[in-house]
Amino acid sequence: MEFGILGPLLVRDGGQTRAVPGRRQRALLAALLIRHGQPTSADFLAEAVWDGQPPRSASAALRNYVMRLRNALGESGERIRTTAGGYLIDVDDQELDVQRFTLLRDQGISALRRQDFERAAALLDEALGLWRGSALEDIPSDVLHREEARRLAEARLDALEARTEAQLCLGDDTDALITELRARTAEHPERERLWGQLMTVLYRGGRQCEALTVYQRMRQTLVEQIGVEPGRELREIHQRVLRGEPDPYGPARARPEPISAGSVPAPRPAGGSVAATGHPTAGKPATARVNAGPGTAAVTPCQLPPPLPEFTGRDEQVSLLVDRLTSANRLAPFVAVISGQPGVGKSALADQVAHAVRTEFPDGTLYADLHATADQPAALAAPAAVLGAFLLALGVPAERLPTGLDERVSLYRSLLTGRRVLVVLDDACDSAQLRPLLPSDPGCAVLVTSRHRLPDLFEALPLGLDVLTVPESERLLHRLVGSSRVAAEPQAVARVVDACGRLPLALRICAARLGARPAWSIGYLADRLTDELLLDELRVGSLDLRTRVAASYRALDPTAAWAFRLLASATDGRFSSAQAARAMDLPLLVAEEVLERLVDAHILATDTPGSYSCPALLRAFARELGHPQGHPRVRVLPVPAARARIWL
């Protein structure tokens, strides 16, 4: 059996193409194939089948469509199974074109990192050959096109860029590459890597003036259409062309040798193992002294999730982190903790920065979701489990993984000795969870996101993230909803921005709802964002602001949770520590302890000592919980410097 979604929907049984009649059955099959091998909720399927507007009878109608789809697939209809809350389709990886593409693409990119350019080009060519058109081309579901087809198109572009790099390194036909890259840059002007490849291939062909003209045209496009300057790598290519330096993509780049047990760490050049061009140096990568046994090979992991294409604002934070991550001659690994309230865009900022600097970390990027705000406390990622996944990604065979936490920490830090690796740790709980995951080599760096400030992680740079500015919020809506639609209703846009508290997640949810319902005006959505129904409106698909806030609320200790609910109902959102103490009926020093715990959890904000505020969306959640009953049982103990501490 063969299924395909990389183009028109394809179902082939024994060499015979099988038709799937009915637009909703086709959307249903496509949605199941996208989530193949895992239970797919009925809510997700209903959103896909009825394009974001399921009827009240969606559950019964969905069962009917599933039955029809099973009949249309014949004997293969048995692959569709009913599960708790949804459905599942059993499809082997080799039976689905998107899975074959993903496997071949990952193998090709891995070969490219090993500098096995011929194999990389062949694998990526085979992967791209699986595409028969645009993903989900004939599926009548804007919901799937907006979310899934765009993600798949991004993966296709990544593969195209990687194949082009392999072709450049192999010295493939220059004219053919120029023609292809001109078409790609015209189609995707936001892809800086494509522009850099076009400049490089023009320069290689002796067309230096054309390469410089391309840079100027690209820079004008980025500034006028997107509002950003070219990135570091493009600027360095531009300078290299101006100076007439050698082409960095050469077929003579050496391939690395595998790490063997007991090999001696190679010294890293001053300033790291990245040349001034921004590309990995041509020599062999540093090796690590390991005790993982025979068969451990040098592996370059790349685990970053894709960045958000509509990422907006945060220029100051991005610039600060990029500068610190790319600085040379560090004496210790650079660690930054990005913290902020739920939905403020911590993970998006970390991903954006990580992608911006990944060429400065040629030995790889590691990523882990630490699940601090998961619904179930048991989901919290244990350091030993995270280290096990990291070691496997670094090439340690499964049978050689140490069992104890200390042994895994030791091997992990040994493997990273002499290497430049960026580690991204998303949704961290506390410093105790983080410390075993921190590398020790100064060539490495760590980006952490957390809803807590983690002040006891003293070696880290704290970076508190606030909501967007009003212009940034409006620019984000422009990118997500469309300039013409936003420009037609400026006052309604301002109302939506205000109701969302300039919170990126809330703005994205509003944009998704407008995209799913093109008949809605922005003013109509703004009218729905009332205090009573605000959090009900701020959810779409898997995005639910209430769920995100609830996770932070559950993490509070009982006294802080009680204070949050009380202050949200007893104040207008801004108050002094004295006012809070009176409202809570607590001594001032005790009240300040509670308030500061809420500040550390980003439930409250403070600009000046003794003055606090609570974001409107968090107050809306607290009001839903209701005014707290009674008073928490606290015991105040005196401590030095006339301070007080709360013991429950």
Buried (B, 14 or more C-beta within 10 A) or exposed (E): BBBBBBBBBBBEBEEEEBEBEBBBBBBBBBBBBBBBBEBBBBBBBBBBBBBBEBEEEBEEBBEEBBEBBBEBBEEBBEBBEEEEEBBBBEBEEEBBBBBBBBBBBBBBBBBBBBBBBEBBBBBBBBBBEBBBEBBBBEBBBBBBBBBBBEBBBBBBBBBBBBBBBBBBBBBBEBEEBBEBBBEBBEEBBEBBBBBBBBBBBBBBBEBBEBBBEBBEEBBEBBEEEEEBEBBBBBBBBBEBBEEEBEBBBEEEBEEBEEBEEEBEBBEBEEEBBBBEBBBBBEEEBBBBBBEBEEBBBBBBBBBBBEBBEBBBBBEEBBEBBBEBBBEEEBEEBBBBBBBBBBBBBBBBBBBBBBBBBBBBBBBBBBBBBBBBBBEEEEEBBBBBEBBBBBBBBBBBBEEBBBEEBEBBBBBBBBBBBBBBBBBBBBBBBBBEBBEBBBBEBBBBBBBBBBBBBBEEBEEBBEBBBBBBEEEBBBBBBBBBBBEEBBEEBEEBBBBBBBBBBBBBBBBBBBBBBBBBBEEEBBBEBBEBBEEEEBBEBBBBBEBBBBBBBBBBBEBBBEBBBBBBBBBBBBBEBEBBBEBBBBBBEBEBBBBBBBBBBBBBBBBBBBEEEBEBBBBBBBBBBBBBBEEBEEEBEBEBEEEEEEEBEBEE
